[in-house]
Amino acid sequence: MKKVFSFWFLLFAVNYAQVVGPKISVKPMEHDFGDITYGETVTHDFIALNTGGDLLIIKDVRASCGCTAVKPEKTELKPGESTNIKVQFNSTGREGKQSKHVYVSSNDPDNPEIRLSFTGNVVKEPAAGPKLQIEKTEHNFGKVKEGKVLDWSVNVKNTGNSLLEIKDVKTSCGCTAAVLSGNKLKPGESGNLKIEFDTSNRSGQTSRTITLFTNDPKQPNQTIMISADIQNQD
């Protein structure tokens, strides 16, 4: 009887450890820059999220070639917390189709190393078209009381040479709303995106995303991340 009890206790302990352990999640794990003007340095933020129940430690981030620089904004993520992994690709000395990889090592016991990928096409002549520039892609509200509705505004601009159309704005949950001042921007024109986050019935480190879908040929989908440390009401 004792042996049976010990077996089930050990099995429970192993399963429990798997549930509460750290777990890294990056979605999507691929990005296409489209056409890149020769000599241009392009950037993209991959968003890494700890979907486990224990502290996630990003031990190392490395690129497959010297033309790529990578840097995580944070290396330790509490459960539910996320961070940007910024990737910069210098197209100088490159031409044509490009495919590069970024390797992220962490203390996730199931996926100690994950591979992120990006592609692009380096061209000699600058490509015409709209270009979405977001003033800031991450905002942390800090510690807030549960039940409070948080709001934050961010500027967006068309730095391209033709009309920018923001086709859609999607949030990662119903607790977050995003409203644009306008969905069409002429070259050089700026707009505003107002974001509201309802913290009701939520607690601890919480992250949400807002994704803009546009006709920008290089980066048609760009994501903004908001986060807060929600404290329960006394």
C-alpha positions as CSV (number, residue, x, y, z in Angstrom):
1,M,0.0,0.0,0.0
2,K,2.8,2.4,0.9
3,K,4.6,1.6,-2.4
4,V,1.4,2.5,-4.4
5,F,1.0,5.7,-2.4
6,S,4.6,6.6,-3.0
7,F,4.2,6.0,-6.8
8,W,1.2,8.2,-7.1
9,F,2.7,10.9,-4.9
10,L,5.8,10.9,-7.1
11,L,3.7,11.1,-10.3
12,F,1.8,14.0,-8.9
13,A,5.0,15.8,-7.9
14,V,6.4,15.4,-11.4
15,N,3.2,16.7,-13.1
16,Y,3.0,19.6,-10.6
17,A,6.6,20.6,-11.3
18,Q,5.8,20.6,-15.0
19,V,2.8,22.8,-14.5
20,V,4.5,25.4,-12.4
21,G,7.8,25.5,-14.2
22,P,8.8,28.3,-16.6
23,K,7.6,28.2,-20.2
24,I,8.7,30.5,-23.0
25,S,6.2,31.4,-25.8
26,V,6.9,33.5,-28.9
27,K,4.2,33.9,-31.5
28,P,4.7,34.4,-34.3
29,M,8.2,32.9,-34.5
30,E,8.8,34.2,-38.0
31,H,8.9,37.7,-39.6
32,D,9.2,38.8,-43.2
33,F,10.7,42.3,-43.8
34,G,9.7,42.2,-47.5
35,D,11.9,44.4,-49.7
36,I,14.8,46.1,-47.9
37,T,16.8,48.9,-49.5
38,Y,20.5,48.1,-49.8
39,G,22.4,49.6,-46.9
40,E,19.2,50.0,-44.7
41,T,19.1,48.6,-41.2
42,V,15.6,47.2,-40.3
43,T,14.3,46.2,-36.9
44,H,11.6,44.0,-35.6
45,D,10.4,43.2,-32.0
46,F,9.6,39.5,-31.2
47,I,7.4,39.3,-28.1
48,A,8.5,36.6,-25.6
49,L,5.9,35.6,-22.9
50,N,6.3,33.4,-19.8
51,T,3.2,31.2,-20.0
52,G,4.5,29.0,-17.1
53,G,4.1,29.2,-13.4
54,D,7.7,30.0,-12.4
55,L,10.4,32.6,-13.1
56,L,11.6,32.4,-16.7
57,I,15.3,33.3,-17.2
58,I,16.5,34.2,-20.7
59,K,20.1,33.0,-20.5
60,D,21.4,33.9,-24.0
61,V,20.2,35.4,-27.3
62,R,22.4,35.0,-30.4
63,A,22.1,35.5,-34.1
64,S,23.2,33.2,-37.0
65,C,25.4,35.9,-38.5
66,G,27.2,39.2,-37.7
67,C,24.8,41.2,-39.8
68,T,22.1,40.7,-37.1
69,A,22.0,42.2,-33.6
70,V,19.6,41.0,-31.0
71,K,18.8,42.1,-27.5
72,P,16.0,41.3,-25.0
73,E,14.7,44.2,-23.0
74,K,14.4,42.0,-19.9
75,T,16.1,38.7,-19.1
76,E,13.8,37.6,-16.2
77,L,10.1,37.2,-16.6
78,K,7.6,36.4,-13.9
79,P,4.6,34.2,-14.8
80,G,2.4,36.2,-17.3
81,E,5.1,38.7,-17.9
82,S,6.5,39.5,-21.4
83,T,9.4,41.3,-23.1
84,N,10.5,42.5,-26.5
85,I,13.4,40.8,-28.2
86,K,14.7,43.4,-30.6
87,V,16.2,42.2,-33.8
88,Q,18.3,44.5,-36.1
89,F,19.4,43.4,-39.6
90,N,22.0,45.5,-41.5
91,S,21.6,44.9,-45.2
92,T,25.0,46.4,-46.1
93,G,27.0,43.9,-48.2
94,R,23.9,41.8,-48.8
95,E,21.7,41.4,-51.9
96,G,18.7,39.4,-52.9
97,K,16.7,36.9,-50.7
98,Q,17.9,36.7,-47.1
99,S,17.0,34.1,-44.4
100,K,18.4,34.5,-40.9
101,H,17.8,32.9,-37.5
102,V,17.9,34.0,-33.9
103,Y,18.4,31.5,-31.0
104,V,17.0,32.1,-27.6
105,S,18.2,30.0,-24.6
106,S,16.2,29.9,-21.4
107,N,15.5,27.8,-18.3
108,D,12.3,26.4,-19.9
109,P,12.8,22.6,-19.2
110,D,10.8,21.6,-22.3
111,N,12.3,24.1,-24.8
112,P,15.7,25.2,-23.5
113,E,16.5,26.8,-26.9
114,I,14.0,28.1,-29.5
115,R,14.7,29.4,-33.0
116,L,13.2,32.6,-34.4
117,S,13.5,33.4,-38.1
118,F,13.2,36.4,-40.4
119,T,13.4,36.8,-44.1
120,G,13.8,39.7,-46.5
121,N,14.8,40.7,-50.0
122,V,17.6,43.3,-50.3
123,V,17.2,45.5,-53.4
124,K,19.3,48.3,-54.8
125,E,16.5,50.8,-55.5
126,P,14.3,52.1,-52.7
127,A,10.8,50.6,-52.8
128,A,7.9,53.0,-53.0
129,G,5.0,52.6,-50.6
130,P,3.6,53.5,-47.2
131,K,5.5,52.9,-44.0
132,L,4.0,52.8,-40.5
133,Q,6.1,54.2,-37.7
134,I,4.9,53.7,-34.1
135,E,6.2,56.1,-31.5
136,K,6.5,53.5,-28.8
137,T,5.8,49.7,-29.0
138,E,5.7,49.0,-25.3
139,H,4.2,50.6,-22.2
140,N,4.3,49.5,-18.5
141,F,1.6,51.0,-16.2
142,G,3.5,49.7,-13.2
143,K,1.6,48.7,-10.0
144,V,-2.1,49.4,-10.2
145,K,-5.2,48.6,-8.2
146,E,-7.5,45.8,-9.6
147,G,-10.7,47.2,-11.2
148,K,-9.1,50.4,-12.5
149,V,-9.4,51.3,-16.2
150,L,-6.0,52.3,-17.5
151,D,-5.6,54.5,-20.6
152,W,-2.6,55.4,-22.7
153,S,-2.1,57.1,-26.1
154,V,0.6,56.6,-28.7
155,N,1.4,58.5,-31.9
156,V,1.6,56.7,-35.2
157,K,3.0,58.2,-38.4
158,N,3.3,57.4,-42.1
159,T,7.0,57.9,-43.0
160,G,6.5,56.4,-46.5
161,N,5.8,58.0,-49.8
162,S,2.2,56.9,-50.5
163,L,-1.1,56.6,-48.6
164,L,-1.0,54.4,-45.5
165,E,-4.2,52.5,-44.7
166,I,-4.7,50.9,-41.2
167,K,-7.1,48.2,-42.2
168,D,-7.7,46.8,-38.7
169,V,-6.7,47.0,-35.0
170,K,-7.0,43.8,-32.9
171,T,-6.5,43.4,-29.2
172,S,-5.5,40.1,-27.5
173,C,-8.5,40.1,-25.2
174,G,-11.8,41.8,-24.6
175,C,-10.4,43.7,-21.6
176,T,-8.4,45.9,-24.0
177,A,-9.9,48.5,-26.4
178,A,-8.0,50.5,-29.0
179,V,-9.4,53.5,-31.0
180,L,-7.6,55.2,-33.9
181,S,-8.0,58.9,-34.7
182,G,-8.1,57.9,-38.4
183,N,-7.4,54.9,-40.5
184,K,-5.7,56.7,-43.4
185,L,-2.5,58.7,-43.2
186,K,-1.0,60.6,-46.1
187,P,2.9,60.6,-46.4
188,G,4.3,62.5,-43.4
189,E,0.9,62.6,-41.6
190,S,0.6,61.5,-38.0
191,G,-2.3,60.1,-36.0
192,N,-3.1,58.8,-32.5
193,L,-4.1,55.5,-31.1
194,K,-5.9,55.5,-27.7
195,I,-5.7,52.3,-25.7
196,E,-7.8,51.4,-22.6
197,F,-7.1,48.4,-20.4
198,D,-9.8,47.2,-17.9
199,T,-8.0,45.4,-15.0
200,S,-11.2,44.1,-13.4
201,N,-11.0,40.5,-12.2
202,R,-7.3,40.3,-13.0
203,S,-4.2,40.1,-10.8
204,G,-0.4,39.9,-10.9
205,Q,1.9,40.6,-13.8
206,T,-0.4,40.9,-16.9
207,S,0.5,41.7,-20.5
208,R,-1.8,42.4,-23.5
209,T,-1.1,43.2,-27.1
210,I,-2.6,45.4,-29.7
211,T,-1.8,44.6,-33.4
212,L,-2.2,47.0,-36.3
213,F,-2.8,45.6,-39.7
214,T,-1.8,47.9,-42.6
215,N,-0.8,48.1,-46.2
216,D,2.8,48.7,-45.2
217,P,4.6,46.3,-47.6
218,K,7.6,45.7,-45.3
219,Q,5.8,45.4,-41.9
220,P,2.1,44.9,-42.6
221,N,1.4,43.8,-39.0
222,Q,3.0,45.7,-36.1
223,T,2.3,45.0,-32.4
224,I,2.2,47.2,-29.3
225,M,2.5,45.6,-25.9
226,I,1.1,47.0,-22.6
227,S,1.7,45.5,-19.2
228,A,0.8,46.1,-15.5
229,D,1.3,44.6,-12.1
230,I,-2.3,44.4,-10.8
231,Q,-2.7,44.5,-7.1
232,N,-5.8,43.0,-5.4
233,Q,-8.1,45.5,-3.5
234,D,-7.5,45.5,0.3
